[in-house]
């Protein structure tokens, strides 16, 4: 694609990177075949190729973003399926992230949109506040039909029926390895996950310790920055990410780390991109070091190898590949191979490359499109007649779980059960 940025525009690192990405696009349109929003809406401007044209026009001409451009970019899930499909290697993730930052700086949204985005950015990254908000949603759910905004109704619908109490394992501490220590790893404990499902971190810690890992919860860890990053609120996201980088590098400088283990794939995609996010920052070297240490829990377990994996029932597992795992991190076969090695029958639905519609806060800000994607995903998963659905991302788990009666658990919970841990709570009979 030909571009015409001025030298002054290209002096901005974000614009210079956008120019590189735009010039790599050859207009082939392969991305339209795998774009979820294009499949639902059928509008070229709701495909990656269409959005690329809009972004190019907006950035090149230094425009104040118009309503149409903002609407189509807001509808992007950032599922990154287009990056897996693209034969030219167009790095759409960096392009759309820059576009969102540009919109945030140059476009004044309607009051309702501004209020919703502010509210989400002040609640979701903070487990204590999020837990209180979830309890409030439980009280407000009977009044959902009175809510004037479909997005507010979507929030109430997605809130879980029960909110778990805080886990003692989320506090800064060190969990010794069982037996001989093979690795020393830090666990990124996340933010929303700590309010929605504390079993995931608990299972991950047990699994890692059982396989010879000393697990560290560093002091100062918090939200990875993904939630605000994808809203274009770069100042907030970088502050959150910088706090994590400093906390993790303190451990690297101390007793050292072999890996930073992440069990929420949306966070993993962001942390692995810290080197790019901070490339022009004094933290650049440390950010690149943390990004290089970041590993999904399934990557770590594949390296360690499952020990004595015969403790679980050989259930039929419908495996949902989170977009941030299969497209963002290019991890596809590893989780399925681990589940099969653990004794489960692994089933994968048709169109496994298509997003479930969760996408961070997307199901709260674009509930109609999200609901249709959820319906399609649940339909393909239930067609497998699984006894349990497995996923590696809390957002996907909540999204799919709100549309099916099949239990949805994290892959780490199943691996923990198979190697001697407790049966996942979601699979236990109701009291």
HUKANOR-V21320 format. One record per residue. N is the residue number from 0. RES is the residue in three letters. PHI is phi in whole degrees, 0 to 359 (999 if undefined). Layout:
n=(N | N)
res=(RES | RES)
phi=(PHI | PHI)
This chain:
n=(0 | 1 | 2 | 3 | 4 | 5 | 6 | 7 | 8 | 9 | 10 | 11 | 12 | 13 | 14 | 15 | 16 | 17 | 18 | 19 | 20 | 21 | 22 | 23 | 24 | 25 | 26 | 27 | 28 | 29 | 30 | 31 | 32 | 33 | 34 | 35 | 36 | 37 | 38 | 39 | 40 | 41 | 42 | 43 | 44 | 45 | 46 | 47 | 48 | 49 | 50 | 51 | 52 | 53 | 54 | 55 | 56 | 57 | 58 | 59 | 60 | 61 | 62 | 63 | 64 | 65 | 66 | 67 | 68 | 69 | 70 | 71 | 72 | 73 | 74 | 75 | 76 | 77 | 78 | 79 | 80 | 81 | 82 | 83 | 84 | 85 | 86 | 87 | 88 | 89 | 90 | 91 | 92 | 93 | 94 | 95 | 96 | 97 | 98 | 99 | 100 | 101 | 102 | 103 | 104 | 105 | 106 | 107 | 108 | 109 | 110 | 111 | 112 | 113 | 114 | 115 | 116 | 117 | 118 | 119 | 120 | 121 | 122 | 123 | 124 | 125 | 126 | 127 | 128 | 129 | 130 | 131 | 132 | 133 | 134 | 135 | 136 | 137 | 138 | 139 | 140 | 141 | 142 | 143 | 144 | 145 | 146 | 147 | 148 | 149 | 150 | 151 | 152 | 153 | 154 | 155 | 156 | 157 | 158 | 159 | 160 | 161 | 162 | 163 | 164 | 165 | 166 | 167 | 168 | 169 | 170 | 171 | 172 | 173 | 174 | 175 | 176 | 177 | 178 | 179 | 180 | 181 | 182 | 183 | 184 | 185 | 186 | 187 | 188 | 189 | 190 | 191 | 192 | 193 | 194 | 195 | 196 | 197 | 198 | 199 | 200 | 201 | 202 | 203 | 204 | 205 | 206 | 207 | 208 | 209 | 210 | 211 | 212 | 213 | 214 | 215 | 216 | 217 | 218 | 219 | 220 | 221 | 222 | 223 | 224 | 225 | 226 | 227 | 228 | 229 | 230 | 231 | 232 | 233 | 234 | 235 | 236 | 237 | 238 | 239 | 240 | 241 | 242 | 243 | 244 | 245 | 246 | 247 | 248 | 249 | 250 | 251 | 252 | 253 | 254 | 255 | 256 | 257 | 258 | 259 | 260 | 261 | 262 | 263 | 264 | 265 | 266 | 267 | 268 | 269 | 270 | 271 | 272 | 273 | 274 | 275 | 276 | 277 | 278 | 279 | 280 | 281 | 282 | 283 | 284 | 285 | 286 | 287 | 288 | 289 | 290 | 291 | 292 | 293 | 294 | 295 | 296 | 297 | 298 | 299 | 300 | 301 | 302 | 303 | 304 | 305 | 306 | 307 | 308 | 309 | 310 | 311 | 312 | 313 | 314 | 315 | 316 | 317 | 318 | 319 | 320 | 321 | 322 | 323 | 324 | 325 | 326 | 327 | 328 | 329 | 330 | 331 | 332 | 333 | 334 | 335 | 336 | 337 | 338 | 339 | 340 | 341 | 342 | 343 | 344 | 345 | 346 | 347 | 348 | 349 | 350 | 351 | 352 | 353 | 354 | 355 | 356 | 357 | 358 | 359 | 360 | 361 | 362 | 363 | 364 | 365 | 366 | 367 | 368 | 369 | 370 | 371 | 372 | 373 | 374 | 375 | 376 | 377 | 378 | 379 | 380 | 381 | 382 | 383 | 384 | 385 | 386 | 387 | 388 | 389 | 390 | 391 | 392 | 393 | 394 | 395 | 396 | 397 | 398 | 399 | 400 | 401 | 402 | 403 | 404 | 405 | 406 | 407 | 408 | 409 | 410 | 411 | 412 | 413 | 414 | 415 | 416 | 417 | 418 | 419 | 420 | 421 | 422 | 423 | 424 | 425 | 426 | 427 | 428 | 429 | 430)
res=(UNK | UNK | UNK | UNK | UNK | UNK | UNK | UNK | UNK | UNK | UNK | UNK | UNK | UNK | UNK | UNK | UNK | UNK | UNK | UNK | UNK | UNK | UNK | UNK | UNK | UNK | UNK | UNK | UNK | UNK | UNK | UNK | UNK | UNK | UNK | UNK | UNK | UNK | UNK | UNK | UNK | UNK | UNK | UNK | UNK | UNK | UNK | UNK | UNK | UNK | UNK | UNK | UNK | UNK | UNK | UNK | UNK | UNK | UNK | UNK | UNK | UNK | UNK | UNK | UNK | UNK | UNK | UNK | UNK | UNK | UNK | UNK | UNK | UNK | UNK | UNK | UNK | UNK | UNK | UNK | UNK | UNK | UNK | UNK | UNK | UNK | UNK | UNK | UNK | UNK | UNK | UNK | UNK | UNK | UNK | UNK | UNK | UNK | UNK | UNK | UNK | UNK | UNK | UNK | UNK | UNK | UNK | UNK | UNK | UNK | UNK | UNK | UNK | UNK | UNK | UNK | UNK | UNK | UNK | UNK | UNK | UNK | UNK | UNK | UNK | UNK | UNK | UNK | UNK | UNK | UNK | UNK | UNK | UNK | UNK | UNK | UNK | UNK | UNK | UNK | UNK | UNK | UNK | UNK | UNK | UNK | UNK | UNK | UNK | UNK | UNK | UNK | UNK | UNK | UNK | UNK | UNK | UNK | UNK | UNK | UNK | UNK | UNK | UNK | UNK | UNK | UNK | UNK | UNK | UNK | UNK | UNK | UNK | UNK | UNK | UNK | UNK | UNK | UNK | UNK | UNK | UNK | UNK | UNK | UNK | UNK | UNK | UNK | UNK | UNK | UNK | UNK | UNK | UNK | UNK | UNK | UNK | UNK | UNK | UNK | UNK | UNK | UNK | UNK | UNK | UNK | UNK | UNK | UNK | UNK | UNK | UNK | UNK | UNK | UNK | UNK | UNK | UNK | UNK | UNK | UNK | UNK | UNK | UNK | UNK | UNK | UNK | UNK | UNK | UNK | UNK | UNK | UNK | UNK | UNK | UNK | UNK | UNK | UNK | UNK | UNK | UNK | UNK | UNK | UNK | UNK | UNK | UNK | UNK | UNK | UNK | UNK | UNK | UNK | UNK | UNK | UNK | UNK | UNK | UNK | UNK | UNK | UNK | UNK | UNK | UNK | UNK | UNK | UNK | UNK | UNK | UNK | UNK | UNK | UNK | UNK | UNK | UNK | UNK | UNK | UNK | UNK | UNK | UNK | UNK | UNK | UNK | UNK | UNK | UNK | UNK | UNK | UNK | UNK | UNK | UNK | UNK | UNK | UNK | UNK | UNK | UNK | UNK | UNK | UNK | UNK | UNK | UNK | UNK | UNK | UNK | UNK | UNK | UNK | UNK | UNK | UNK | UNK | UNK | UNK | UNK | UNK | UNK | UNK | UNK | UNK | UNK | UNK | UNK | UNK | UNK | UNK | UNK | UNK | UNK | UNK | UNK | UNK | UNK | UNK | UNK | UNK | UNK | UNK | UNK | UNK | UNK | UNK | UNK | UNK | UNK | UNK | UNK | UNK | UNK | UNK | UNK | UNK | UNK | UNK | UNK | UNK | UNK | UNK | UNK | UNK | UNK | UNK | UNK | UNK | UNK | UNK | UNK | UNK | UNK | UNK | UNK | UNK | UNK | UNK | UNK | UNK | UNK | UNK | UNK | UNK | UNK | UNK | UNK | UNK | UNK | UNK | UNK | UNK | UNK | UNK | UNK | UNK | UNK | UNK | UNK | UNK | UNK | UNK | UNK | UNK | UNK | UNK | UNK | UNK | UNK | UNK | UNK | UNK | UNK | UNK | UNK | UNK | UNK | UNK | UNK | UNK | UNK | UNK | UNK | UNK | UNK | UNK | UNK | UNK | UNK)
phi=(999 | 280 | 235 | 222 | 286 | 278 | 300 | 295 | 296 | 288 | 290 | 279 | 301 | 294 | 292 | 299 | 294 | 300 | 299 | 301 | 291 | 300 | 290 | 276 | 281 | 247 | 65 | 293 | 83 | 302 | 296 | 295 | 290 | 241 | 275 | 300 | 289 | 293 | 295 | 278 | 261 | 69 | 254 | 305 | 287 | 257 | 240 | 301 | 298 | 296 | 293 | 299 | 298 | 296 | 294 | 302 | 298 | 295 | 285 | 296 | 266 | 57 | 285 | 289 | 304 | 267 | 300 | 297 | 299 | 298 | 300 | 287 | 287 | 300 | 284 | 289 | 280 | 58 | 286 | 70 | 301 | 298 | 289 | 292 | 281 | 298 | 281 | 258 | 71 | 293 | 274 | 299 | 302 | 295 | 292 | 290 | 297 | 294 | 298 | 294 | 296 | 298 | 298 | 300 | 277 | 240 | 234 | 262 | 285 | 302 | 305 | 300 | 294 | 298 | 295 | 295 | 294 | 298 | 298 | 297 | 289 | 265 | 246 | 300 | 285 | 240 | 305 | 296 | 295 | 295 | 297 | 296 | 296 | 294 | 293 | 295 | 294 | 298 | 289 | 275 | 305 | 300 | 257 | 301 | 292 | 270 | 289 | 283 | 251 | 299 | 290 | 293 | 295 | 297 | 299 | 294 | 294 | 275 | 295 | 291 | 292 | 234 | 249 | 291 | 291 | 302 | 269 | 292 | 285 | 275 | 277 | 301 | 187 | 236 | 256 | 291 | 291 | 274 | 78 | 290 | 285 | 256 | 216 | 241 | 231 | 260 | 254 | 282 | 277 | 77 | 229 | 300 | 300 | 291 | 266 | 271 | 204 | 283 | 294 | 292 | 295 | 300 | 294 | 296 | 296 | 300 | 299 | 293 | 299 | 297 | 256 | 88 | 254 | 278 | 252 | 249 | 254 | 293 | 288 | 99 | 288 | 206 | 300 | 288 | 103 | 298 | 299 | 280 | 301 | 283 | 267 | 84 | 271 | 297 | 302 | 293 | 295 | 290 | 295 | 294 | 295 | 298 | 297 | 292 | 300 | 294 | 295 | 286 | 290 | 297 | 288 | 298 | 287 | 275 | 271 | 84 | 223 | 269 | 195 | 252 | 272 | 232 | 247 | 237 | 295 | 298 | 293 | 301 | 299 | 288 | 297 | 293 | 258 | 304 | 301 | 289 | 302 | 251 | 298 | 247 | 243 | 303 | 275 | 305 | 294 | 294 | 296 | 294 | 294 | 296 | 301 | 290 | 277 | 293 | 219 | 293 | 304 | 289 | 296 | 295 | 292 | 295 | 291 | 285 | 82 | 286 | 261 | 49 | 272 | 234 | 263 | 263 | 290 | 281 | 285 | 277 | 252 | 277 | 268 | 260 | 274 | 298 | 301 | 295 | 271 | 281 | 258 | 293 | 246 | 58 | 253 | 240 | 280 | 304 | 299 | 293 | 295 | 294 | 297 | 294 | 295 | 280 | 103 | 269 | 270 | 264 | 239 | 240 | 284 | 293 | 53 | 296 | 278 | 268 | 296 | 278 | 98 | 284 | 52 | 70 | 260 | 300 | 292 | 266 | 261 | 229 | 296 | 292 | 296 | 301 | 296 | 292 | 294 | 297 | 302 | 294 | 294 | 298 | 300 | 289 | 288 | 294 | 297 | 280 | 48 | 281 | 271 | 204 | 250 | 245 | 213 | 246 | 212 | 298 | 298 | 297 | 299 | 292 | 297 | 291 | 298 | 281 | 238 | 216 | 267 | 285 | 301 | 241 | 229 | 281 | 305 | 297 | 295 | 291 | 292 | 297 | 300 | 294 | 254 | 117 | 275 | 288 | 298 | 306 | 304 | 294 | 259 | 276 | 300 | 297 | 289)
